[in-house]
Amino acid sequence: MKKSKTKKKSNVEIVQDTLHKCFGSDVTYLMADVADAADTAVPTLITAFDYGLLGIGGVPMGHFFEVAGDEKTGKTTLLLHMMASFQARGVIPLVIDPKGAVSSDVARAKRIGVDPDSCVIIPVVSSEEATRKVRESLGKIYKEGAKVALFWDDLGLTPTDYELSPGKDKKTKKDKAKPGDKAKTIWIFCRTLAGDCYKLGAPVIVANQLTAVINTGFVPIGSPVEVSSSGGGLRYTSRIRVVLKPGAQIKDKNGCVVGKFINAKTIANAFFSPFRKVKLALNFRDGFDSKLSTIQTALDSAYATKKSGKIQIKGQSELHKIDAVAPRALYALECRMWPWLTGEYSDPTDVDDVLDEDEFSEEEFIKGFI
C-alpha cells in the first residue's frame, strides 16, 4: 500500500503553526490580510479635507487621530462632521465630553447631520475616570457586535485627580505640585488603547488646543515651538495630526460676519505625504462648506483666479459665480488639484501628471459623488 505524500509546509506556515500552538489561533496574521487605510477610511464629505489634506479620502479606522488648533478654529465642528460620517456607516460615536461642548450643541449637530439618538456621551470628571471607563468597556462593546468611534474633546484640558483633590506636603503643609500626573495619565490612555483600537478597528479622534508656546533657547529667534495640551503621549501615538489656524472672515451680502476661513495643515500623516495645506470654509451656523473650501484652496494654489467677482478655473474659459459653480466644473477642479481622488493616481510629488478636463469618463464623474 502506497503511503500518501504529505504536503511540505512552507516556512510561513511553520512559523504561524508554531506560534498558534504556543499562544492561540488568533495570535498572528499576515500583512497581506491587512486592509489598506484608504479602503477603510470614512469620508467627512469635505473634499478638501479628505483628499487635499488627508489624501486617503477620510479618517482611517483603528488609529489615533489628533486635531489641534487655536480657540474657535472649528475643532469641535470638525468632530461633528466626523461623527455624522461614522453614523452613516453604522458606527456609534462614543464621546468623552467633560466640558459639554459637543452635547450642548444639539441644534448645530443636527444641521451638520449628527443623529443625537445614536450618539453616546460619557460624562467624566477626570482624565483617569475617562481612561478607566474606555479601557474596561471598549473590548466588551466589540465582543457584543457593535462598532464605536471614540471622540475626546479637549483631552489635555480634562482635569486629573490631583487637580481635583491635591495632596499636602508634610513639611510645608502646601499642595504638592505634580506636573507629571497629566502626562502620565495621557501616556497610559494612549499606550493601553493603541493596540486594542488597531485590532478592533476602532478609531480614536481627539481635539486639543494649542495652549503653550515654548522657546527653549535652542531654536532660532522667531521660531517658537507650538505644542498641544495633550503632551507627548498623543503626539507619538497619533497616525495623523492636523493643526488648524484662523484665517480671514467670511461675510454675507449685508457685510455680516457668518464664518471664517481656517488654514489646515497636516504635521504628521503615516498614510500620505505630510505637511499638506488646504483652506477650509467654516460657517458658524452650518459647519464646514465643502464647495467653498475647494474654491478657496484653488484660489490660494493658483488653480483658479478671481476676476470681476467671478471665478475662472484653470483650463476653462467660462467664468463662474462662487455660488453657481456647476458640479462637473467643481469635480474637474478637484481632480486637477488632487488627481488621486479618482483612484488612478497616487503620487502627489509628480506635479506634471494631472488630469485634464476631458480625461475622466461619465462613470468616474458619477463615482465621485457616491
Order of alpha helices (4+ residues) and beta strands (2+ residues): alpha-alpha-beta-alpha-beta-alpha-beta-alpha-beta-alpha-alpha-beta-beta-beta-alpha-beta-beta-beta-beta-alpha-beta-beta-beta-alpha-alpha
